[in-house]
């Protein structure tokens, strides 16, 4: 009901604004909003590019810090028998003096419990928590169940298919050290041994995410946590009340609550965590639907606290506003098309196909530029021309699935009482020899 009330209020306000614009300007109001949104998107892209090209303030990634806090590594797992042993062994071999690895077994009904019990007896710095059948579902609930068992100063969260370098903690913890910094996110990468269109496109998506995250960190914007490779100070996590069990995207929800509580979030581009790509279209759409809905819901959840004068800086507000355009433009385009079709058939008013095509084309071009820069910067294995042609490929792939996911998510939130069910991403457990060789 709360979501519906907020969406209703936003809709009424938007309609009133549209009517006001229609009475003042000759162009349809949605055309004006599309133009403004496109302008914001363009400005933000140049802002992030300028920040990274000029390096107005370097990311603090010093490796000679003497701060070595204790670390609890949490790995939620459900039916992960194909990957969990490799993941646990990899994390237990980290080159760091004070850490412990925990797996949160969410009532698995495969061989995961037997594997975890065997590893517990073998590895001195490993333990696991077995959640009983009927426990509150979802990753957030599992993490909250594990939190009382943790005593470390820093909590790290990884997926069951994750892999990092042995010096990962030593390299990333200095970024988290300064007072006021509550969490840090590492760069995410797709395992290089995974080949094909979907893994390659997802690798480029992660490159774009890294590019944006670095830029947002440099300008003092709103860095976001991701579900894999995030480190949070225990005091910050306790301050915001742990994870939100109702959230379908635990990372984005936690990001909002840390920002509202005035904790700074940082990004570490020179540490990375590998994860498996989604290899089926069905699995990809299900994952992105959850991401889109969770991202929209977190703004609806925290729209009022975020706008409190004492919460966010002006730069953070502008940064968030710019990123909201990725949800606004698909919605505005769909509304404008529907509006023009209705106006044409009911009132005989002319359609403006050139304007709609121009907005769609300019949006596509801005995305192309961002993708090309990101791929050339963070996918060094691709040559210039490989990156150039792949940019068109991945940009089309993104628009083909993200626009429908965003539109469907808005409809789902507005019409249904409950959020979508949280579904884990299936992990295949393929060989990592090529990764280890690098």
C-alpha positions in Angstrom: 0.0 0.0 0.0 2.9 2.4 0.8 4.4 1.9 -2.6 1.0 2.5 -4.3 0.5 5.7 -2.3 3.9 7.0 -3.3 3.4 6.1 -6.9 0.0 7.7 -6.9 1.3 10.9 -5.4 4.2 11.0 -7.9 1.7 10.3 -10.7 -0.7 13.1 -9.6 2.2 15.5 -9.3 3.6 14.5 -12.7 0.2 14.9 -14.3 -0.2 18.4 -12.8 3.2 19.3 -14.0 2.5 18.0 -17.5 -0.7 20.0 -17.7 1.1 23.1 -16.6 3.8 22.6 -19.2 1.3 21.9 -21.9 -0.5 25.2 -21.2 2.8 27.2 -21.4 4.8 25.5 -24.2 3.7 24.5 -27.7 5.4 21.1 -27.5 3.8 18.2 -25.5 4.9 18.1 -21.9 6.5 14.7 -22.1 8.7 15.9 -25.0 10.0 18.6 -22.6 10.6 16.1 -19.9 12.4 13.8 -22.3 14.6 16.6 -23.4 15.5 17.6 -19.9 16.2 14.0 -18.9 18.4 13.6 -21.9 20.3 16.8 -21.0 20.9 15.6 -17.5 22.1 12.2 -18.8 24.5 13.9 -21.2 25.9 16.3 -18.6 26.5 13.5 -16.1 28.4 11.4 -18.7 30.7 14.3 -19.5 31.1 15.0 -15.7 32.3 11.5 -15.0 34.6 11.4 -18.0 36.2 14.7 -17.1 36.7 13.6 -13.5 38.5 10.4 -14.6 40.6 12.1 -17.3 41.8 14.8 -15.0 41.9 12.8 -11.8 40.9 15.7 -9.8 41.4 13.7 -6.6 43.1 10.3 -6.7 41.4 7.3 -5.1 43.0 6.4 -1.9 44.4 3.0 -2.5 47.6 3.1 -0.5 48.8 -0.4 0.3 51.2 0.5 3.1 48.5 1.1 5.8 49.1 -0.4 9.2 45.4 -0.9 9.8 44.7 -4.6 9.9 41.2 -5.1 11.4 39.7 -8.6 11.9 37.4 -9.7 9.1 34.5 -12.0 8.9 33.8 -13.2 5.4 30.1 -14.2 4.8 29.1 -16.4 1.9 25.4 -17.1 1.5 24.7 -20.4 -0.2 21.7 -22.5 -1.2 22.3 -25.7 -3.2 25.8 -24.7 -4.2 27.5 -28.1 -4.2 29.1 -27.4 -7.6 31.0 -24.3 -6.5 31.1 -24.0 -2.7 34.1 -26.1 -1.9 36.3 -24.3 -4.4 35.1 -21.0 -3.1 35.6 -21.8 0.6 39.1 -23.1 0.0 40.0 -20.1 -2.1 39.0 -17.7 0.7 40.6 -19.7 3.4 43.9 -19.3 1.6 43.9 -15.5 1.7 47.1 -13.8 2.7 45.8 -11.9 5.7 46.5 -12.4 9.4 43.1 -12.2 11.0 40.0 -13.4 9.2 37.3 -16.1 9.4 35.2 -17.6 6.6 31.5 -18.3 7.2 29.1 -20.0 4.8 25.4 -19.4 5.5 23.7 -22.6 4.3 20.1 -21.6 3.5 18.5 -25.1 4.0 20.2 -26.7 1.0 18.8 -30.0 -0.1 21.7 -31.1 -2.2 25.2 -32.1 -1.0 26.1 -28.7 0.2 25.7 -29.5 4.0 27.9 -32.6 3.7 30.6 -30.6 1.9 30.5 -27.8 4.5 30.8 -30.2 7.4 33.8 -31.9 5.9 35.5 -28.5 5.3 34.7 -27.4 8.8 36.7 -30.3 10.2 39.6 -29.7 7.8 39.9 -25.9 7.7 40.7 -24.1 11.0 39.4 -20.7 10.0 36.1 -21.9 8.5 32.7 -22.5 9.9 29.1 -22.5 8.6 25.6 -21.7 9.8 22.7 -24.0 8.9 19.4 -22.2 8.4 16.4 -24.5 9.1 13.6 -25.1 6.7 10.9 -22.4 7.0 13.4 -19.6 7.8 12.6 -16.1 6.4 13.6 -16.4 2.7 16.2 -14.3 1.0 19.8 -13.3 1.1 19.3 -10.4 3.5 17.7 -12.7 6.1 20.5 -15.2 5.9 23.1 -12.4 6.4 21.2 -11.1 9.4 21.1 -14.6 10.9 24.9 -14.8 10.6 25.6 -11.3 12.0 25.3 -12.3 15.8 28.0 -15.0 15.2 30.4 -12.4 13.8 32.8 -10.5 16.1 35.2 -8.9 13.5 35.6 -5.2 12.9 34.8 -5.7 9.2 32.1 -7.8 7.5 32.8 -8.9 3.9 30.1 -10.4 1.7 30.7 -12.6 -1.3 28.6 -14.8 -3.6 29.1 -18.6 -3.6 30.9 -18.5 -6.9 33.3 -15.8 -6.0 37.1 -15.8 -6.4 39.6 -13.2 -5.4 43.4 -12.8 -5.3 45.2 -13.8 -2.2 46.1 -10.2 -1.3 42.6 -9.0 -1.8 42.0 -7.9 1.8 45.4 -6.3 2.2 44.7 -4.1 -0.9 41.1 -3.1 -0.3 41.1 -2.5 3.5 43.1 0.8 3.3 40.2 2.2 1.2 37.9 1.4 4.1 40.1 2.7 6.9 39.3 6.5 7.0 36.9 7.7 9.6 33.4 8.2 8.3 33.8 5.6 5.5 31.3 2.9 6.2 31.8 0.5 3.2 33.8 -0.2 0.1 32.9 -2.1 -3.1 35.5 -3.9 -5.2 35.4 -4.2 -9.0 33.4 -7.1 -10.3 34.5 -9.2 -13.3 33.2 -12.1 -15.2 35.4 -15.2 -15.3 37.5 -14.9 -18.5 37.1 -18.6 -19.3 33.4 -18.1 -20.0 33.0 -17.5 -23.7 30.0 -16.6 -25.9 27.7 -13.6 -26.4 26.0 -13.4 -23.0 29.2 -13.7 -20.9 31.0 -11.2 -23.1 28.1 -8.7 -22.9 28.0 -9.1 -19.1 31.7 -8.6 -18.8 31.2 -5.3 -20.7 28.3 -4.3 -18.4 30.6 -4.8 -15.4 33.3 -2.7 -17.1 30.7 0.1 -17.5 29.7 -0.3 -13.9 33.4 0.0 -12.9 33.8 3.1 -15.1 30.7 4.8 -13.5 31.7 3.8 -9.9 35.2 5.2 -10.3 33.8 8.4 -11.7 31.2 8.7 -8.9 33.9 8.1 -6.3 36.1 10.8 -7.8 33.4 13.4 -7.9 32.1 12.6 -4.4 28.9 11.1 -5.7 26.7 8.2 -4.7 28.9 5.0 -4.9 26.7 1.9 -4.7 27.4 -1.5 -3.1 27.0 -4.6 -5.2 26.0 -8.1 -3.9 29.5 -9.5 -4.4 32.8 -8.1 -3.1 31.5 -5.6 -0.5 33.2 -4.8 2.8 31.3 -3.0 5.6 32.6 -1.7 8.9 30.7 -3.6 11.7 29.9 -0.3 13.5 28.3 1.1 10.3 26.3 -2.1 9.8 25.0 -2.1 13.4 24.3 1.7 13.1 21.8 1.0 10.2 20.3 -2.1 11.8 21.9 -4.8 9.6 20.3 -5.8 6.3 16.7 -5.3 5.3 14.9 -8.7 5.2 12.2 -7.3 2.9 14.7 -6.1 0.3 15.0 -8.1 -2.9 18.3 -6.3 -3.7 20.1 -6.3 -0.3 23.1 -4.4 -1.7 21.2 -1.4 -3.1 19.0 -1.2 0.0 22.0 -1.2 2.3 23.6 1.5 0.1 20.6 3.8 0.7 20.5 3.3 4.5 24.3 3.9 4.8 24.0 7.1 2.9 21.0 8.3 4.9 23.1 7.7 8.1 25.9 9.8 6.7 28.3 7.0 6.1 30.6 7.5 3.1 30.9 4.7 0.5 34.0 4.1 -1.6 35.0 2.1 -4.6 38.2 0.1 -5.1 39.1 -0.3 -8.8 42.4 -2.0 -8.3 40.8 -5.0 -6.4 38.5 -7.3 -8.2 36.2 -10.3 -7.5 35.4 -12.8 -10.3 31.9 -14.3 -10.6 30.1 -16.5 -13.2 28.1 -15.0 -16.0 24.4 -15.9 -16.5 24.5 -18.2 -19.5 20.8 -18.5 -20.4 18.3 -15.8 -21.5 15.7 -16.9 -19.0 18.2 -16.7 -16.1 19.4 -13.3 -17.3 15.9 -11.8 -17.6 14.9 -13.2 -14.1 18.1 -11.7 -12.6 17.7 -8.3 -14.3 14.0 -8.1 -13.4 14.9 -8.5 -9.8 17.7 -5.9 -10.1 15.4 -3.4 -11.9 12.5 -3.8 -9.4 14.9 -3.7 -6.4 16.5 -0.5 -7.7 13.2 1.2 -8.2 11.8 0.0 -4.8 14.9 1.3 -2.9 14.2 4.8 -4.2 10.5 4.5 -3.2 11.5 3.3 0.2 13.9 6.1 0.9 12.7 9.0 -1.2 11.7 11.1 1.8 14.8 10.5 4.1 17.1 11.0 1.1 15.6 14.4 0.6 16.2 15.6 4.1 18.6 18.6 4.1 21.0 16.9 6.5 21.4 13.7 4.5 23.1 14.1 1.1 25.5 16.6 -0.4 24.6 18.5 -3.5 26.9 16.4 -5.6 25.3 13.2 -4.3 21.8 14.5 -5.1 22.8 15.5 -8.6 24.5 12.1 -9.1 21.4 10.2 -8.0 19.2 12.4 -10.1 21.3 11.6 -13.2 21.2 7.9 -12.6 17.5 8.0 -12.2 17.4 9.0 -15.9 18.2 5.4 -16.9 14.7 4.5 -15.4 13.0 7.7 -16.5 13.8 7.7 -20.2 12.3 4.3 -21.0 9.2 5.2 -19.0 8.9 8.6 -20.7 9.4 7.2 -24.2 6.7 4.5 -23.6 4.3 7.2 -22.2 5.0 9.6 -25.1 4.4 6.9 -27.7 1.1 5.8 -26.1 0.1 9.5 -25.7 0.8 10.3 -29.3 -1.1 7.2 -30.6 -4.1 8.1 -28.4 -4.0 11.7 -29.5 -3.8 10.8 -33.2 -6.7 8.4 -33.2 -9.0 10.3 -30.8 -8.3 13.9 -31.7 -6.4 13.7 -35.0 -3.3 15.5 -33.6 -0.1 15.0 -35.5 2.5 12.5 -34.3 6.2 13.7 -33.7 8.2 10.6 -34.9 11.3 12.7 -35.6 11.5 13.9 -32.1 11.0 10.4 -30.6 13.5 8.9 -32.9 16.0 11.7 -32.0 15.6 11.1 -28.3 16.0 7.4 -28.7 19.0 7.8 -31.0 20.8 10.3 -28.8 20.3 8.1 -25.8 21.7 5.2 -27.7 24.7 7.3 -28.8 25.5 8.5 -25.2 25.4 4.8 -24.1 27.7 3.9 -27.0 30.3 6.4 -26.0 30.1 5.4 -22.3 30.4 1.7 -23.2 33.3 2.2 -25.6 35.3 4.2 -23.0 34.6 1.6 -20.3 35.5 -1.3 -22.5 38.7 0.2 -23.7 39.6 1.1 -20.1 38.6 -2.1 -18.2 38.6 -4.9 -20.9 42.3 -4.7 -22.0 42.0 -8.0 -23.8 40.0 -6.5 -26.6 41.7 -4.6 -29.4 40.5 -1.2 -30.5 38.4 -2.5 -33.3 37.1 -5.5 -31.3 36.0 -3.0 -28.6 34.5 -0.7 -31.3 32.2 -3.4 -32.9 31.5 -5.0 -29.5 30.2 -1.7 -28.2 27.3 -1.8 -30.7 26.6 -5.4 -29.8 26.5 -4.9 -26.0 24.6 -1.6 -26.3 21.8 -3.3 -28.3 21.8 -6.2 -25.8 21.4 -3.8 -22.9 18.5 -1.9 -24.5 16.8 -5.2 -25.6 16.4 -6.5 -22.0 16.7 -3.5 -19.7 14.0 -1.4 -21.2 11.3 -4.1 -20.9 12.6 -5.0 -17.4 12.2 -1.4 -16.2 8.7 -1.0 -17.7 7.5 -4.3 -16.3 8.9 -3.5 -12.9 7.1 -0.2 -12.8 3.8 -1.9 -13.7 4.5 -4.7 -11.2 5.1 -2.3 -8.3 2.1 -0.2 -9.2 -0.4 -3.1 -9.5 0.8 -5.9 -7.1 0.9 -5.8 -3.3 4.0 -7.8 -2.8 7.5 -7.6 -4.2 8.8 -10.2 -6.6 10.2 -13.4 -5.0 13.9 -13.4 -4.4 15.6 -16.0 -6.7 19.2 -17.0 -6.4 21.4 -17.0 -9.5 22.4 -20.5 -10.5 26.1 -21.2 -10.5 27.7 -23.8 -12.9 31.0 -24.4 -11.2 33.1 -24.5 -14.4 36.9 -24.9 -14.3 38.9 -21.8 -13.1 42.3 -22.9 -14.5 42.4 -20.0 -16.9 41.7 -17.5 -14.1 44.3 -19.0 -11.8 46.8 -18.9 -14.6 46.3 -15.1 -14.8 
